[in-house]
Amino acid sequence: GKSVARALGREYVRLSLGGIHDEAEIRGHRRTYIGAMPGSILKSMQKAGTRNPVMVLDEVDKLQQGGYNGDPASALLEVLDPEQNNTFTDHYLDLPYDLSDVFFIATANSTDTIPGPLLDRMEVISVSGYTEEEKFQIAERHLITQVLADHGIGADEIRFQDQTILEIIRNYTREAGVRGLKKQLSGVTRALAQKIVTHELTLPHTVM
């Protein structure tokens, strides 16, 4: 999402939808209620400070459906429908607000739990998991440097052999992304940091 915003020269704003069960969190509270406030869509627009940001609706498949507080999934129908969102009405603002210039990106792990009418208003792009070679390149170019910096170790002090990285990928991670890989690299780096502090390890060192 950040990369898309940067490529388009727009502001980036992220809205997490996981666990939202109240329609008012999307559409706002009416001003007759004590503690009323605008909904998260308008608050995100205020945070972005522009009318045409890239807005990432994260974990849209974790949105709670139905309930006594209204249906937040139904409230999103108007947000994502290009025929209607130029007159989106927040209960707190109580005036039509134009969302037609916003670039919405919704993320989900599965489309199975997304209501059909909401899914119809989206264009589904399936992103496959990384290949072994892609994971290796991400680890070598980005993750190792980041993990070493997080533990106060210089990039020139510890070096991971290529075969070591591949062993971790093949035998210790079973995932489409690289979160688990970063955790495993962090675990190895913590053990190295402890040995450096206790003078059991001399630098520079190659992890084999």
C-alpha positions in Angstrom: 0.0 0.0 0.0 2.8 2.4 0.9 4.6 1.6 -2.4 1.4 2.2 -4.4 0.9 5.6 -2.7 4.5 6.5 -3.3 4.3 5.5 -7.0 1.1 7.6 -7.4 2.5 10.5 -5.4 -0.4 10.4 -3.0 -0.7 10.3 0.8 -1.0 6.9 2.4 -3.4 6.0 5.2 -4.3 2.6 6.8 -7.5 1.6 8.4 -7.7 -1.7 10.3 -11.1 -3.4 10.1 -10.3 -6.5 12.1 -12.9 -7.1 14.8 -15.0 -4.0 14.0 -18.6 -4.9 14.9 -20.3 -1.5 15.2 -21.6 0.3 12.1 -21.0 3.6 13.8 -17.2 2.9 13.7 -17.5 3.2 9.9 -20.3 5.7 9.5 -19.9 7.8 12.7 -22.3 8.5 15.6 -25.3 10.9 15.5 -24.5 14.1 17.3 -27.3 13.5 19.8 -25.2 10.8 21.5 -22.8 11.7 24.3 -19.2 11.3 23.1 -20.3 11.2 19.5 -17.5 11.3 16.9 -17.0 10.9 13.1 -16.5 7.4 11.7 -13.1 5.9 10.9 -13.5 6.7 7.2 -13.7 10.4 7.8 -11.1 10.3 10.6 -8.7 8.6 8.1 -9.4 11.3 5.5 -8.7 14.0 8.1 -5.4 12.2 9.0 -4.4 12.0 5.3 -5.1 15.7 4.9 -6.1 15.3 1.3 -9.1 14.2 -0.8 -7.3 11.6 -2.9 -5.2 9.4 -0.6 -4.5 5.7 -1.0 -6.5 4.2 1.8 -5.8 0.6 2.8 -8.7 -1.2 4.4 -6.8 -3.9 6.2 -8.2 -7.3 7.1 -11.6 -6.8 5.5 -12.3 -10.5 5.9 -12.2 -10.1 9.7 -15.1 -7.6 9.7 -17.9 -8.7 12.1 -21.2 -9.1 10.3 -24.6 -8.3 11.7 -25.4 -7.7 15.3 -27.4 -5.2 17.4 -25.1 -2.3 16.5 -25.8 -2.6 12.8 -23.8 -4.2 10.1 -20.4 -2.6 9.4 -20.0 -4.7 6.2 -23.1 -3.1 4.8 -21.8 0.4 5.7 -18.7 -0.3 3.6 -21.0 -1.0 0.6 -21.5 2.7 0.1 -17.8 3.5 0.7 -16.6 1.1 -2.0 -19.3 1.6 -4.6 -18.1 4.2 -7.2 -21.7 4.9 -8.1 -22.6 6.0 -4.5 -19.4 7.1 -2.7 -19.4 10.6 -4.1 -22.3 11.2 -1.7 -21.1 9.2 1.3 -22.9 10.4 4.4 -21.3 10.2 7.9 -23.9 10.3 10.7 -21.8 12.8 12.6 -21.1 15.2 9.7 -24.7 14.7 8.4 -23.6 16.0 5.0 -22.7 14.2 1.8 -18.9 13.7 1.5 -17.2 12.9 -1.8 -15.0 9.7 -1.6 -14.8 9.2 -5.3 -11.2 10.4 -5.6 -9.9 7.9 -2.9 -7.9 4.9 -4.1 -9.2 2.1 -1.9 -7.1 -1.1 -1.4 -8.7 -3.8 0.7 -6.6 -6.7 2.0 -7.8 -10.1 3.1 -6.3 -13.6 3.8 -9.4 -15.2 2.4 -12.4 -14.1 0.4 -14.7 -16.8 1.9 -15.9 -14.6 4.8 -16.4 -11.4 2.8 -20.1 -10.8 2.1 -21.1 -11.3 -1.6 -22.5 -7.8 -2.2 -19.2 -6.3 -0.7 -17.0 -8.6 -2.8 -18.9 -7.6 -6.0 -17.8 -4.1 -5.5 -14.1 -5.1 -5.5 -11.7 -6.3 -8.1 -10.0 -9.3 -6.6 -6.2 -9.6 -7.2 -4.7 -12.8 -5.7 -1.1 -12.5 -4.6 0.7 -15.8 -4.4 3.3 -16.6 -1.8 7.0 -15.9 -2.3 9.2 -18.6 -3.9 12.3 -19.9 -2.2 14.5 -17.7 -4.3 12.4 -14.6 -3.6 12.6 -15.3 0.1 16.3 -15.7 -0.1 16.8 -12.3 -1.9 14.5 -10.5 0.6 16.4 -12.0 3.5 19.8 -11.2 2.0 19.0 -7.6 0.9 16.7 -6.4 3.6 15.8 -8.7 6.6 19.3 -9.6 7.8 20.4 -5.9 7.8 17.3 -4.9 9.6 17.5 -7.7 12.2 21.2 -7.0 12.9 20.4 -3.3 13.3 17.6 -4.1 15.7 20.0 -6.0 17.9 22.8 -3.3 17.8 25.1 -5.4 15.6 26.8 -3.9 12.6 26.2 -5.4 9.1 30.0 -5.9 8.8 30.3 -7.8 12.1 28.0 -10.7 11.4 27.6 -12.5 8.0 25.1 -15.2 7.2 26.3 -17.8 4.6 23.9 -18.3 1.7 23.5 -22.0 2.6 22.5 -21.0 6.2 19.8 -18.7 4.9 18.5 -21.4 2.6 18.5 -24.0 5.4 16.4 -21.7 7.6 13.9 -21.1 4.7 13.6 -24.8 3.9 13.5 -26.3 7.3 12.2 -23.7 9.7 9.5 -21.7 7.9 6.3 -22.9 6.3 4.6 -19.7 5.1 3.7 -17.7 2.1 5.3 -14.5 3.4 8.5 -13.7 5.3 7.3 -13.0 8.9 8.3 -16.4 10.2 11.7 -16.1 8.4 12.3 -12.8 10.1 11.5 -14.3 13.5 13.9 -17.2 12.9 16.7 -14.7 11.9 15.9 -12.7 15.0 16.2 -15.8 17.2 19.7 -16.6 15.7 20.8 -13.0 16.1 19.7 -12.8 19.7 21.8 -15.9 20.5 24.8 -14.2 18.7 24.3 -11.0 20.6 24.3 -12.8 23.9 27.6 -14.5 23.0 29.1 -11.2 21.9 28.2 -9.6 25.3 29.7 -12.6 27.2 32.8 -12.5 25.0 32.2 -16.1 23.7 32.3 -14.8 20.1 34.9 -12.8 18.3 34.0 -10.4 15.5 33.6 -10.5 12.6 31.8 -13.8 12.6 30.2 -15.9 9.8 27.1 -17.9 10.6 27.5 -21.4 9.1 
